[in-house]
């Protein structure tokens, strides 16, 4: 998990746009049809979580194992 200490700070700068487009293609439609709630496991800095929140009217819960990524998510 130590690998994320340096990269978490810059992850969104390097990956955000591509990850956001991919998440919109793969997950937005499913999020729109979700019932109950959505669990984003391994949420990283929250790029996919944001897509899920925008696409869905149900609660979205985000969890991740790496403390530096969790700090960026919060």
N, C-alpha and C positions, 0 to 999 in steps of 0.2 A: 504494500500500500504506500510505501514511501516514495514510489515513483511519481505520485501525483502532487507532491509538495511543491515542486517548481512549476509543473505544467498547469495546475489548477488555475493559477493566476492569469495565465495567457490562453487557456483553452478556448474560451469564447471568441477571442480575437482571431484565432486560427481556424476554428471549426464551426462557428455559429451558423453562418449562412448556409453552408452545405448540409449540416445536420438538420437545420430547420426545414429546408426544402425536402429532404428525405423523409423527415417525420410527417410533413404535410401529405406527401404522397402515400406513405405507408399506414399512418395511424389516424389521420383526421376523420376519415369516413367512419371508421370503427368507433371512434370517440363520440361522434355525433349520434350513433345508434346505441350507445351504452346505457344500461339501466343500473341503478344502484350507485356504484362508485367505481373509480379507476385507480389501480395501483401501479405506479411507475417505479419498478425495481431497478436499481442501478441508475438513478436519475442524473448522476453527474452534476453538472452545473445548472440543470433545469431547462435546457433548450427544448427537449421533447415535452417536458411537463408544461411549458408555456403553450405549445401547440395543442396539447390535450385540453388545457383549460379553455382556450379560445374556441375549440371545436365542440365542446361538450357542455351540457347544462348540469351534469352530475358532479359531485365532489371528486377531486383528484388528490391522491396521497402520493408523495414522493419520498423514497428512501434510497440510501446509498451507503456502501460500506466504507468508503474512503473519507476520512475526516476533512482533508483539504477540499475535496469536491463538495462535501456537505456544507462546508463554510461558504463556498461560492454559491451554492443553491439557496442558502438562507439570505 
